[in-house]
């Protein structure tokens, strides 16, 4: 299902949020520059932790903060264990940093291992504690900007609904064409495959809306979408049965009644779905 640039941006607001956050960061730099030692880490905090939902963004941010602290402390400890040859401690420290990730976060956390290694390779230029302190401040500034943008980012539930129902209408038009081909007794195999692909894309769009709390605050708001998808899916099932079980002279007894049932169900669902989509 082809989408315009505007539709892609609406379906992936994370990109827009990151771009806005980075713009705000650059605009504020003249005022916050004296507090920012490593601007790159401000940017990292923004685009790595920015997620679709507020909960996911918060979780990613907490992992970033926790990882910075744990990785920094690990690197500093090993730095001072062998201050003159801390390069030799990198393999051991990196291994322990990876284990810290599984212990505290429950998964591999790259930031812990990366900061540990950066401290040991001398990124802090002989001042590892000062380096971690500055990096922590820069990370917090980036996270604060990201959350600020998230809080004021416009909610586009209406736009998302419009895109969803436009694509649902496209699915229905495709089904209508298949029905016409069915009545003309033409081959439907390729058309049915494309219709199923379109329906799968529509399901994915609904899941995007459901999972993004910045668009839809309640899952119940998307239930009409779920009902619509169910009706479209049922129509495709009816068409599959009608296509693979055509009525012939040697048809089994009772097959004709089954065909009539599916044709009537298909017609009823088509009229119902068509009237629902017209509302939008």
N, C-alpha and C positions, 0 to 999 in steps of 0.2 A: 504494500500500500504506500504509494508515493505521498510525501508530505512536503509542504512549502517550508521555507526557512522560518516563517512566523509560527507555523504549527510545531516545528521541531523545538523552537525556543520555548513555546508554551508547555510542551510535554517534558522538557528537561530544564526546569527553572534553576537547577543548581548552577548551570553555566551563567545565567543572568546574574544570580546572586554573587558569584565569584567575581564577575567583571565589575559589578557595582561596588563590591567591597574593595577591590584593588584600586578603583578610581578614588574612592573615599580615602584610602590609605595614602595614595600619592598626594591628594589635596591637603591632607593633614600633616604631611611630612615636614613642611616649613615650620609648623608649630610644635611638632613632637620630635623633631630631628635630634634635639639634644638628649632625649631619653632613648633613642634608637641607635644602638651600636651596630647591629647586624640586620639591615633592612630585609635581607633575603629570608630570614627566619620569620619576619612578620608576614611576608607573602606566603611562605610555606604553611604557616598556621591557618591562613585564610583558605587556600584552595585545597588543602589536605583534609581539613575538618569539616568543610561545608558539605552538608548532605541535604537530601530532599526534605526530611521531616525535622522538627525541632528536637524530638527525642534522639534521633540518630546523630544530629549535629552535637548535642550535649554529650552523648556517649563518646563520640570521636574526639571531642575537645578534652574530656576528662582523661582519655587514654593518652592524648598528646601531652597534657600537663604532667600526669603521673610518669609517663615514659621519660620526659625531660628530667624530672627529679631523680628517678631511679638510675637512669643512664649516667647522669652527671655525677651522682654520688659514687657509683661503681667506678667510673673513670678516675675520679679524684682519689679514692682509696688506693687503687692500684698504681696511680701516678706517684703517690708518696711512699708506697711500699719499697719500690726500687727507683728512687728519683733520678739516678744517673743512667739507668738502662730501662726506662719504662717501655721502650719499644718491644722488649722481650715479653712483656706482660700482655701484649695485645691478644694473642690467641686464647689465653686463659680467660682474660677479662671479657672478650667477645662471647665466648661460650657461656660464661656465667650470665652475661647480659641477656642472651637468648633465653636462658632458663628463667630469669626474672620475669620475662614477658609471659611465659606460660603460667608462672606462679601467681602473678598479680593481676594479669589481664585475661589469662585463659587462652592466649594464642600468641603466635609469633608477632612481636611488636618491633618493627624496624627501627623506630626512633630510639629505643633503649640501646640497641647495639651500635647504631650510628654515632650517638653522642659519646658513648663509652670509648669507641675507637678514636673519635676526633679529639677527645681530651688527651689520650695517650700519644697521639701523633704530634702533639704540640700545637693544636689549633688555638689554645689560649695563650700561646707565646710565653710560657712559663708561669702563667697566672690562671691555673685551671678553675679555681673557685670564682674568680672574677668573671671568667668566660661563661661559666654556668649561670651566674647571677644575671649577666647581661642578656644571655640567651633566653632565660626565663622571662625577663621583663619584655623582651621583644615578642615572645610567644604570646604572652598575656595581652599585649596591645593588639596583636593580630586577631586573637579570639574575641576581644571586646568589640573590635570593628565588625567582625563577622556576625556576631549576635545582634549588634545594633542594626545592621542592614537587614537581617532576618526579621527583626521585630517590626520594621517599617516597610518591608517588602510588600507590594500590593498583592492581595489575594485575587486569583483569577479563576475562581470556581466557574463563573459564567462562561468565560472563554473556553475553559476545559470542557464544559458541557456541550458547548456549541461544536467544538472539534469532534467530540465523541459522537454526537448525533449526526454530524455530517458524514462521518465514516460509516456509521450504522446505515444511513440512507444509501450510501454507495454499495454496501453489502446487500441491501434489499433490492436495489436495481439489478445487481448481478444475479440474484436469485430469480427475479422476474424474467430476465432473459433466458435463464435455464428452464423455467416453466414453459416459456414459449417454444423453446427447442424441443422440450419433452412432448408437447402437443403435436409438433411437426415430425415427431419420431426421429430426431437427429441424435447423433452421438453426444453424450454429456460428460464423458470421462474427464477431459481436460478442464472443462468449465467447473465441474464439481471440485476438482483439486484446487483451482484458484479461489473458489468460494470458501473452502475450508481454510485456506491460508489467510484470506481476508478476515474471517471470523476469529482466527487465532490472534491476529494483530489487534482486533477490537477488544478481545479479552485482556490482552496485555495493556492496552490503554486504560481499561477500567481498573486494573491492578495498580497502575501508576497513580491514578486518582485516589484510590482507596489508601495507598501507602503514604500519600503526601498530605500530612495534616495541615500544611499551609494552604491547601486548596479546599479540602473537604474535612470539616471538623468531626463529622460523625460518619461511620460506615453506613448507617441507615440511609443517608442521603443518596447513596449509589445503588440502592436496591432496585429502583426503576431500570437502571442500566443492566443489572443482573437479569431481571425479568425479560428485558428486550433481547439480550444475548441468548437466553434460554429459548425464546421463540424462534430466533434465527437459526439456532442449532437444530431445533426440532424440525424446521422446514427442510433443512439440508438432509436430515435423516429420512424424512418422507420422500424426498427426491431420490435418495440413494436406493431406497426400497423399490420405488416405482421404476427406476432405471434398470435395476438388476433383476427384476421379476416382471417382465412384460407379459401381458395377456396374449395367449396364442390359442390355436385350435386344440392343441393337446394339453392345455393347462390343467393343473390339478383341481379337483373339486374344492370350491370355497375360495380359490385364489382371486376370482373376480370380485368377490365381496371385500376382500382385503385391499385390493387395489382401489376400489371405490372409497373405502374408509380413509386411506391415506390421501387420496385426491381431495376429499372433502376437508380433511384436517389441514392440508396444505393451503387450500383456498381460504379457510377460516383464519388461520394464523397470518396469512399474507394481508388480509383486510385489516385485522386487528393491529398488526405491526405498522402497516402503512398509516393508519389513523393516528397511532401514537407518535410516530416520527414527525408527522405534519405539524403537531403542536409546537415543535421546536424549530 
